[in-house]
Amino acid sequence: MKLFPSGHATHPQWRMAAGLVLAQLRAQMALPDHESAPTLGLLYITDHYAADARQLLDHLSAELPEVTDWSGTVGVGVAASNAEYFDEPALSVMLCALPSDQYRVFSGVAPLGSSEMSGFEAHTALIHADPSTPDLPELIAEMAGRTDTGYLFGGLSSGRAGSLQFAVGGNGNIRGQGAAGGVFSGGMSGVVFGEGVRLVSRITQGCQPVSAEHEVTEVDGNLILRIDGEPALDVLLRDLNISLDRPQPAIETVRATMVGLSDAGSDGIRRTGDLGADVLVRHIIGLDPTRRGVAIADTAEAGMRLSFCRRNAQTARTDLMRICAEIREELEPEEQTLATARALAAGEAESAPHPARRIAGAVYVSCSGRGGPHFGAPSAELQIVRHALGDVPLVGFFAGGEIARHHLYGYTGVLTVFTTD
């Protein structure tokens, strides 16, 4: 497997941006170390292009007839190697060359269990979902259960003018899509991969615990009533060192605080003091002085582990570097040729895409509340990834919620790489 061609651009007119991207893709497809005949395109656009999504997809499909399958969605921002585009018209594309019997595009009109999927064993899946879909966490868990590994990666569309997804499979169409033309709204779509597509994926949390880990002992729906056998509100006030006698500073502190939930025995607060991959961060949406409870933007169950946490830029940077290092360590061969060793050791200025890194391409889905504003400078988040992995082909978007394994996260980044032998 060679490097996947990728391109990205911004321009007020989508045709101009598409032309710039196509020029990048064609130039790379002519290079000996890049794939020359990709079949699967991953397309992410900012919501500035949402009204022209059908025309944009048709244009790319016509200009790249060898690419028979497309998947993607819209976001308030899109990601590319070393760059992010927030609140501006932009698109990011990566063309994947994968065996045709090792992936399937699916959508609401061609779901995973349809006849088109018969005989195909799903190993993992890239998921794009509409945030307004009812019972979405349950649907994500159900979808994960229909894959061999139980591992999903992806995120929720984050367009401000509504959600849309791209799903085109098999010679330009999915049976039953009708007038949609490959552009859908509602539900879920994406790509399921067979065992022959090798992926390495990690999730990075963007929050830092500000309390010890507790046990939830009594709940009523989304209202946590007791923690460690004590009234939940009392535990919150003590852990945050605030008092309702001074309501204004107390409210400001609570607004900046969230709840990290995890199942008993799962990966909660690590020994290093950061949140584990199993922790789901949820907003605190209210306090109940009468019942001494804390209301959160999710439901909890007795026996779950809980910690109070806050977003932290330094923690987010450190944890992003950690997952990149883990991916590199997993992919580095035990024995290296001189050329491989030089490619892996190259500094940021010399980190051009290189097959020796064993990464054909990457997909990065980050929270719309992260990106440059959270990391301190424009494109800083993507520059961290580039510095750690090298300038590998990368595509992605900034989501309204991130999907990893069978969970729906918030304030996280999900980095997945396609690996080569």
Secondary structure, DSSP 8 states (H G I E B T S, - for coil): --B--EEEEE-SSHHHHHHHHHHHHHHHHTSTTB-SS--EEEEEEEGGGGGGHHHHHHHHHHH-TT--EEEEEEESEEEETTEEEESS-EEEEEEE---GGGEEEE-SSS-TTSGGGTT----EEEEEE-TT-TTHHHHHHHHHHTSSS-EEEEEE---TT---EEEE-STT--TT-GGGTTEE-SSEEEEEE-TTS-EEEEEEE-EEE-S--EEEEEEETTEEEEETTEEHHHHHHHHHT--TTSHHHHHHHHHT-EEEEE-TTSS-B-TTSSB-TT-EEEEEEEEETTTTEEEESS---TT-EEEEEEE-HHHHHHHHHHHHHHHHHHHS-SS--HHHHHHHH--GGG----GGG-EEEEEEEEETT-HHHHHTSTTHHHHHHHHHH-S--EEEEEESSEEETTEEESSEEEEEEEE--
